[in-house]
């Protein structure tokens, strides 16, 4: 797993041992960032990387010009810290270890907002649906922000969203689906 472009281009990221973490495949990451390049300018953006794993999505955003990235994961904070240090983005990063749902509630209470939110939880555990519902209720996404959620292709979301609207859905084979959302008022 490598940083695709920007200041840290080519940097190989450390990954956790074992099967408890499933890093986003490089081809999916590259495809998502190619789509995002047509939707958002990364310069001076604030990023939230939920279920961050290796930190690859937040680090890629910093490499492309984001000004700050918050990484949240319950298990891999040391790997994220190592990768952020190796990429020289430690001054632009905030790494929080803990339960994603509890932490995003705290971020909302503290009126934190993000221009780009990545959500890449373990598949088939209901985590992305719960996180999407919560982000829809909270005021975490900036007015022109984008939420990107990766989940299993066989997983679906049946609830109605009040504040977010699906912007784009991309399926990658039989295993992965990426959905992009924006605030309804800005579409």
Protein Blocks (a to p, Z undefined) as FASTA:
>chain_A
ZZfbdjkgoiacdddedjkbccddfklmmmmmmmmmmmocfehpacddehklnommmmmm
mmnopabdcdddfklmmmmmmmmmmnopmmmcccdeddfklmmmmmmmnopacfbdcddd
dehklmmmmmmmmmmmmckbcfkbccdddddfkbccfbdcfkbccfbdcdehjlbccddd
ddfklZZ
